[in-house]
Amino acid sequence: MTTVAILPTRDASGEKSYRAISGDKHSIGKTAGQALDALTAQLGEIEFSAILVIQSFRPDV
C-alpha cells in the first residue's frame, strides 16, 4: 500500500499551497487535488485502493 501525506504550506510571499509526499517523491500544487495528481503521475502505474483521512487541527465551532 502506498502512503501519501498532503500538507498545507506557505511560500515566501505567504501564498498557501499544498505538498504531497510519498516516500522519496513529492509535488506541490495550489490545491490538495493538484498536488495529489502531480504526485500520482510520478508514481506511475500502481494499483490504488484508497483510504482518505482528512484531519483538521482546528477546534470545532
Buried (B, 14 or more C-beta within 10 A) or exposed (E): EBEBEBEEEEEEEEEEBBBBBBEEBBBBBEEBEBBBEBBBEEBEEEEEEEEEEEEEEEEEE
